Amino acid sequence: MSAKQFDVVVVGAGNAALCAALAAREQHARVAVLERAPEQEDGGNSRFTAGAIRCCYANVDDLKRIMPDLSAQEIADTDFGTYTEEQFFDDMFRVTQYRADPDMVEMLVRKSLDTVVWMRGKGVRFVPIYGRQAFKIDGKFKFWGGLTVEASGGGPGLVDSLKASARREGIEVFHQTRAVELIFEDFTVKGVRARQGDTLAEFHARAVVLASGGFQANAEWRTRYLGPGWELAKVRGTRFNTGDGIRMALAIGASPTGHWSGCHAVGWERNAPEFGDLAVGDQFQKHSYPWGIMVNARGERFVDEGADFRNYTYAKYGRVILEQPQQFAWQIFDQKVAHLLRDEYRIKQVTKVKADTIEGLAAQLEGVDAAAFLETIKRYNKAVAADIPFNPNVKDGRGTRGITPPKTNWANSIDAPPFEAYQVTCGITFTFGGLRVNTDAQVLDEEMQPIRGLYAAGELVGGLFYFNYPGGTGLMAGAVFGRTAGTAAGKIAAQSNR
């Protein structure tokens, strides 16, 4: 068995892992990154994201720290608003039903802006999310939902920028190297055993950072922890996130925490492949449902499509779709709102039907009770509060009256042909249960004591998300806890080198 010596070993090569590696390198540690995937598929789930990252900012000056190339014209033409720490706190606790760990939320919120600025210093370029988070009203773009910034080039751009920085810093990345076991001696983690092809290799280190994702790509674990039926969900991202990091840590007595039966799951193209497709990226998602309605196989609405901004509902509605008969739904729109549909509705790989009459549309909705659907449309149209103005930039209160479920905002009668419908199922992004860490991102054991030499970041950390998730928080949490873990691990290694 071959053996290599490093100061810090990072397991995974996505956003959280690379932030950890770069932070450890700042402490002058010699760092190795172990990536299970081949190079063309590396980057974990981060490569499959759109690159949105949620951070606090008080004004345009804060945004210019992140995006120094914002032009005077862009600033003049845009109402960026603000996203204060108080708003971030409120969003985190509200959508997680006040279960999120307060210390973890405090770290996430307080360190968000500084961490994005730090990432910018590592070569990641950020831009405003004009295409998905702003509408132009009276000649001026207005951002909504607290999400303003994304990595240029989306998730692939983010990963490639961090990888380039790692190469410049002399960090060694080992692809097709699957970590299988922690080297645990004298109650201290001293490295990782990994499989490389048909051989085992040992990577000895003074500290290990686990950042290899959740267990969403493991159908057996999904069914065990999320419940029956979850083996039928599509996996939005990488096929390699099967819970290896969690399993290795639990095997040495790490404490599990968080919402183990919960996950981030969205409306996803019904006929998408089993796992994510890098050529399509996140474009299988279908997130414009607030502007229309969703119906199931019974032809019935089953959720309040306008309960809140898409940012605060999309991560929980995938579960609701999975619970419907045959695990699918159709999203219905007319021409009053068709111009508001996001770019993902225009890709070639989409299950779409279109008709000039609502009866013609009903006949094309595969698997749907057409008569019940027509009755649903009739009752819905009658219930719309047409006396309230429609405004997609705010929660406009234009709802329905007298039907269940209600539609709280953005309700428009469906009566302007041609009509369009898109078929969706559940796409799981990442799981919420994971390892318990302290504010140094050090993994705790079942006695709530830190495990010497072991740190964690990213999806495999539990305690932050419950039931739901504010859009863009995953990348932000990965970066904050990745940087924290890498810094702490690097300092341990530096002290050992003295």
C-alpha positions in Angstrom: 0.0 0.0 0.0 1.5 3.3 -1.1 1.6 6.2 1.4 1.9 10.0 0.9 2.4 12.7 3.5 0.6 16.0 3.6 -0.3 18.6 6.2 -4.0 18.7 5.3 -6.1 16.3 3.2 -9.4 17.6 1.8 -12.0 15.0 0.6 -14.0 16.3 -2.3 -13.4 18.9 -5.0 -16.5 21.2 -5.0 -17.0 24.7 -3.8 -16.7 23.8 0.0 -13.7 21.5 -0.6 -11.7 24.0 -2.7 -12.4 26.8 -0.4 -11.1 24.6 2.5 -8.0 23.7 0.5 -7.3 27.4 -0.4 -7.8 28.5 3.2 -5.5 25.7 4.5 -2.9 26.8 2.0 -3.0 30.3 3.4 -1.7 28.8 6.6 1.3 27.5 4.6 0.0 23.9 4.8 0.9 21.4 2.2 -2.6 20.4 0.9 -4.0 17.4 -1.1 -7.5 17.2 -2.5 -9.0 13.8 -3.1 -11.7 13.7 -5.8 -13.6 10.5 -6.5 -14.7 11.7 -9.9 -12.6 11.8 -13.1 -11.4 15.2 -14.0 -14.1 15.8 -16.6 -16.8 15.2 -13.9 -15.2 16.8 -10.9 -16.5 19.7 -8.8 -19.3 17.8 -7.1 -22.8 19.3 -7.0 -21.2 22.8 -7.3 -20.6 22.3 -11.0 -24.3 21.6 -11.6 -25.5 24.8 -9.9 -26.4 28.1 -11.5 -23.8 29.7 -9.2 -26.1 31.9 -7.2 -24.7 32.9 -3.8 -26.7 34.6 -1.0 -24.8 37.2 1.0 -25.5 40.3 3.0 -25.0 43.8 1.5 -25.9 47.2 2.8 -25.6 49.2 -0.4 -24.0 49.3 -3.9 -20.6 50.0 -2.3 -20.7 46.5 -0.7 -21.7 45.0 -4.1 -18.8 46.8 -5.8 -16.4 45.0 -3.3 -17.8 41.7 -4.8 -18.3 43.0 -8.4 -15.7 45.8 -8.9 -16.5 45.9 -12.7 -20.1 47.0 -12.1 -20.6 49.8 -14.6 -22.0 53.2 -13.8 -24.8 52.5 -16.3 -25.7 49.2 -14.6 -25.8 51.0 -11.3 -28.0 53.8 -12.7 -30.4 51.3 -14.4 -30.8 49.0 -11.4 -32.4 49.1 -8.0 -30.2 46.6 -6.1 -31.9 47.3 -2.8 -30.3 45.9 0.3 -30.0 42.5 2.0 -29.2 43.1 5.6 -27.9 40.6 8.2 -31.3 40.9 9.9 -33.1 39.9 6.7 -30.7 37.0 6.2 -31.3 35.8 9.8 -35.1 36.2 9.3 -35.1 34.2 6.1 -33.0 31.4 7.5 -35.1 30.9 10.6 -38.4 31.4 8.9 -37.9 28.9 6.1 -36.3 26.3 8.4 -39.2 26.7 10.9 -36.8 28.1 13.5 -34.9 24.8 13.8 -31.6 25.9 12.2 -28.7 25.9 14.7 -28.3 29.5 15.9 -24.5 29.4 16.1 -24.2 28.0 12.5 -26.6 30.6 11.2 -24.6 33.3 12.9 -21.5 32.1 11.2 -23.2 31.9 7.9 -24.7 35.4 8.0 -21.9 37.3 9.7 -19.2 35.9 7.4 -21.1 35.9 4.2 -20.0 39.2 2.7 -16.4 38.8 3.8 -16.2 35.3 2.4 -17.5 36.3 -1.0 -15.0 39.1 -1.1 -12.3 36.5 -0.2 -13.5 34.3 -3.0 -13.2 37.3 -5.4 -9.6 37.6 -4.2 -9.1 33.9 -5.2 -10.1 34.7 -8.8 -13.8 34.0 -8.7 -15.7 36.6 -10.8 -19.2 37.5 -9.7 -22.0 39.3 -11.6 -25.6 40.4 -10.9 -28.3 37.8 -11.6 -30.2 39.9 -14.0 -31.6 36.9 -15.9 -33.3 35.2 -13.0 -33.7 37.6 -10.1 -34.7 40.9 -11.6 -37.6 42.3 -13.6 -37.6 45.6 -15.5 -40.3 47.9 -14.2 -40.7 51.4 -15.6 -37.3 51.2 -17.3 -35.4 50.1 -14.2 -34.3 46.6 -13.1 -35.4 45.7 -9.6 -34.0 42.7 -7.6 -36.2 40.6 -5.4 -35.9 37.8 -2.9 -32.6 38.7 -1.3 -30.5 37.0 -4.1 -28.5 39.4 -6.2 -25.1 37.8 -7.0 -23.9 34.8 -9.0 -20.6 33.4 -10.1 -19.7 34.3 -13.7 -20.1 31.1 -15.8 -22.5 29.6 -13.2 -21.4 26.5 -11.2 -18.8 25.4 -13.8 -17.3 28.9 -13.8 -17.1 28.9 -10.0 -15.4 25.4 -9.8 -13.0 26.2 -12.7 -12.0 29.5 -11.0 -11.3 27.8 -7.7 -9.4 25.0 -9.4 -7.2 27.4 -11.2 -6.5 29.2 -7.9 -5.6 25.8 -6.3 -3.2 25.0 -9.1 -1.5 28.4 -8.7 -1.2 27.7 -5.0 0.5 24.4 -5.5 -2.4 22.3 -4.1 -2.3 18.7 -5.4 -5.6 17.3 -6.7 -5.9 13.5 -7.1 -8.8 12.5 -9.4 -10.5 9.1 -9.4 -9.4 8.7 -5.8 -12.2 7.6 -3.6 -11.8 8.0 0.2 -13.0 4.9 1.9 -11.7 5.1 5.5 -10.3 7.6 8.0 -7.0 6.7 9.5 -7.9 6.9 13.2 -5.3 6.3 15.9 -5.2 7.3 19.5 -8.6 9.1 19.1 -7.1 11.3 16.4 -7.6 11.4 12.7 -4.3 11.0 11.0 -5.2 10.7 7.3 -7.4 8.9 4.8 -7.3 5.6 3.0 -8.4 5.9 -0.6 -9.1 3.6 -3.5 -7.3 4.4 -6.7 -8.4 1.9 -9.3 -7.6 -1.5 -7.9 -5.2 -0.4 -5.3 -5.4 1.3 -1.9 -3.4 4.3 -1.0 -2.8 6.1 2.3 -2.7 9.9 2.5 -1.3 10.8 5.9 -2.0 14.2 7.3 -2.2 16.3 10.5 -5.8 17.2 9.7 -8.6 16.0 7.3 -11.5 18.1 6.0 -14.5 16.1 4.8 -16.3 18.0 2.0 -17.6 15.3 -0.2 -21.3 16.1 -0.3 -24.5 14.5 1.0 -26.1 11.2 0.2 -28.5 12.2 -2.4 -27.0 10.0 -5.1 -27.4 6.9 -2.9 -30.9 5.4 -3.7 -30.7 3.0 -0.7 -29.8 5.8 1.8 -32.5 8.1 0.3 -35.1 5.4 0.9 -33.7 4.6 4.4 -33.6 8.2 5.6 -36.0 10.2 3.5 -38.6 7.5 3.2 -40.4 5.2 0.7 -40.6 6.6 -2.8 -37.4 8.6 -2.7 -35.6 6.0 -4.7 -37.8 7.3 -7.6 -36.5 10.8 -7.5 -34.1 12.2 -10.1 -30.7 13.3 -8.9 -30.1 16.9 -10.1 -26.3 16.8 -9.7 -23.3 14.5 -9.5 -23.6 10.7 -9.3 -20.7 10.6 -6.9 -22.3 12.1 -3.8 -23.3 8.8 -2.1 -22.5 9.7 1.6 -18.9 8.5 1.7 -17.7 11.3 4.0 -20.6 10.9 6.4 -20.2 7.1 6.5 -16.4 7.4 7.3 -17.0 9.9 10.1 -19.9 7.9 11.7 -17.7 4.9 11.7 -15.3 6.5 14.1 -18.0 7.9 16.4 -18.9 11.2 14.9 -22.2 12.7 16.0 -25.0 12.9 13.4 -27.3 15.9 13.4 -29.8 17.8 11.4 -32.9 16.9 9.3 -32.0 13.4 8.2 -35.4 12.9 6.6 -35.2 16.3 4.8 -33.6 17.5 1.6 -33.5 20.2 -1.0 -35.7 18.9 -3.9 -37.3 20.9 -6.7 -39.5 20.6 -9.8 -37.4 18.9 -12.4 -37.9 17.8 -16.0 -40.0 14.6 -16.0 -37.8 12.9 -18.6 -34.4 14.0 -17.3 -31.8 11.3 -16.9 -31.2 9.5 -13.5 -28.3 11.8 -12.6 -27.3 15.3 -13.6 -26.1 16.0 -17.2 -23.2 18.5 -17.3 -24.2 19.5 -20.8 -27.5 20.7 -19.6 -26.5 21.7 -16.0 -29.3 23.1 -13.9 -31.6 23.8 -16.9 -33.8 20.8 -16.2 -35.2 22.8 -13.3 -38.6 24.5 -13.8 -38.9 27.4 -11.4 -41.4 29.8 -12.9 -44.4 28.1 -11.3 -45.4 31.2 -9.3 -46.7 32.8 -12.5 -49.0 29.8 -13.3 -50.5 26.8 -11.7 -49.5 23.1 -11.1 -51.8 20.2 -11.5 -51.4 16.5 -10.7 -52.6 13.3 -12.5 -56.1 13.9 -10.9 -56.2 17.3 -12.7 -56.1 19.0 -9.4 -54.0 21.8 -7.9 -52.1 20.6 -4.9 -49.9 23.5 -3.6 -50.0 27.3 -3.2 -47.8 28.2 -6.2 -47.7 31.9 -5.0 -47.0 31.3 -1.3 -43.7 33.2 -1.4 -41.0 34.2 -3.8 -39.6 31.2 -5.7 -36.4 31.5 -3.7 -38.2 30.4 -0.6 -40.5 27.6 -1.9 -38.7 25.8 -4.7 -36.5 23.7 -2.5 -39.4 22.1 -0.7 -41.9 21.7 -3.6 -40.0 18.8 -5.1 -41.0 16.7 -2.2 -44.7 17.7 -2.7 -44.5 16.7 -6.4 -43.0 13.3 -5.5 -46.0 12.7 -3.2 -48.4 13.1 -6.1 -49.9 10.2 -8.0 -47.2 8.8 -10.4 -44.7 11.4 -9.0 -45.4 14.1 -11.6 -47.1 17.4 -12.2 -47.8 19.8 -15.1 -47.1 23.5 -14.9 -49.7 25.5 -16.8 -49.2 29.1 -18.3 -50.9 31.4 -20.7 -49.6 34.2 -22.8 -50.1 36.9 -20.2 -47.1 35.4 -18.3 -45.2 33.4 -20.9 -42.6 36.2 -21.3 -41.8 35.8 -17.6 -40.7 32.2 -17.9 -37.0 31.6 -17.2 -34.5 30.5 -19.8 -34.7 26.9 -18.7 -38.2 26.6 -20.3 -36.6 27.1 -23.7 -34.1 24.3 -23.8 -34.6 21.4 -26.3 -34.7 18.7 -23.6 -38.1 19.7 -22.3 -41.5 17.9 -22.0 -43.8 20.6 -23.3 -47.3 20.8 -24.9 -49.0 23.8 -26.4 -52.5 24.5 -27.7 -54.8 27.3 -28.8 -57.6 26.2 -26.5 -57.7 25.0 -23.0 -59.6 21.9 -24.1 -56.9 21.2 -26.6 -54.3 21.6 -23.9 -56.2 19.2 -21.6 -56.2 16.5 -24.3 -52.4 16.7 -24.5 -51.6 16.5 -20.7 -50.3 13.0 -20.6 -51.6 11.1 -17.5 -54.0 13.8 -16.4 -57.8 13.5 -15.9 -58.8 15.9 -18.6 -62.4 16.6 -17.3 -61.1 17.3 -13.8 -58.4 19.5 -15.2 -61.0 21.6 -17.1 -63.1 22.0 -13.9 -60.0 23.0 -12.0 -59.2 25.8 -14.5 -62.8 27.0 -14.4 -62.9 27.2 -10.6 -59.4 28.8 -10.5 -60.2 31.5 -13.1 -63.4 32.4 -11.2 -61.5 32.7 -7.9 -58.7 35.1 -9.1 -58.8 38.5 -7.3 -58.6 40.5 -10.6 -59.1 43.8 -8.8 -55.6 43.7 -7.3 -52.7 44.7 -9.7 -50.2 42.0 -10.8 -46.6 42.7 -9.9 -43.9 40.0 -10.2 -41.3 42.1 -8.2 -43.2 42.0 -4.9 -45.6 39.7 -3.1 -48.5 41.5 -4.6 -51.4 39.9 -2.7 -53.2 39.2 -5.9 -54.6 35.9 -4.8 -57.6 33.6 -5.1 -60.8 33.6 -3.1 -62.8 30.6 -2.1 -60.7 27.7 -3.4 -58.3 25.2 -1.8 -55.4 25.3 -2.0 -55.3 29.1 -2.3 -52.9 31.0 -4.5 -51.6 33.8 -2.3 -49.8 36.0 -4.8 -49.4 36.4 -8.6 -52.8 34.8 -9.5 -53.8 35.4 -13.1 -56.8 33.8 -14.8 -55.6 31.3 -17.4 -57.5 32.5 -20.5 -55.0 34.1 -23.0 -54.0 31.6 -25.7 -51.9 29.9 -26.8 -51.6 27.9 -23.6 -48.3 26.1 -22.5 -47.7 23.2 -20.1 -44.5 21.6 -18.9 -44.2 18.2 -17.2 -42.1 18.0 -14.0 -41.1 15.4 -11.4 -39.0 15.6 -8.3 -35.3 16.4 -8.6 -33.2 16.0 -5.4 -30.3 18.5 -5.0 -28.8 17.6 -1.6 -29.7 16.0 1.7 -30.0 18.0 5.0 -28.8 15.5 7.5 -25.1 15.2 8.3 -22.3 15.6 10.8 -22.3 17.8 13.8 -19.6 20.5 13.9 -18.5 23.4 16.1 -17.8 27.0 15.1 -14.3 25.9 13.9 -16.1 23.4 11.6 -14.4 20.6 13.7 -16.5 17.4 13.8 -17.9 16.5 17.2 -18.2 12.9 18.5 -21.2 11.4 20.2 -20.0 12.9 23.6 -20.1 16.3 21.8 -16.3 16.6 22.0 -14.2 17.6 19.0 -12.6 14.8 17.1 -8.9 15.7 16.9 -7.8 16.3 13.3 -11.3 16.1 11.7 -13.2 19.0 10.1 -16.2 19.1 7.7 -17.9 21.5 5.4 -20.6 21.6 2.7 -23.6 19.4 2.2 -22.4 16.7 4.7 -22.7 19.2 7.6 -26.0 18.9 9.4 -27.9 21.4 11.5 -28.3 24.3 9.1 -31.3 23.4 6.9 -34.6 22.0 7.9 -37.6 21.5 5.7 -36.6 24.2 3.3 -33.7 26.5 2.2 -33.3 30.1 1.0 -32.0 30.0 -2.6 -28.3 30.5 -3.0 -27.5 29.5 0.6 -25.9 26.2 -0.2 -22.9 27.7 -2.0 -22.6 30.4 0.6 -22.6 27.9 3.5 -20.1 25.7 1.6 -17.8 28.6 1.2 -18.1 29.9 4.8 -17.7 26.6 6.5 -15.1 25.4 3.9 -13.0 28.5 4.6 -13.5 28.1 8.3 -12.5 24.4 8.2 -9.5 24.9 6.0 -8.2 27.7 8.2 -8.6 25.7 11.4 -7.0 22.6 9.8 -4.2 24.6 8.4 -3.4 26.2 11.8 -3.3 22.8 13.4 -0.8 21.6 10.8 1.2 24.8 11.1 1.5 24.3 14.9 2.6 20.7 14.4 5.3 21.8 12.0 7.0 24.1 14.6 
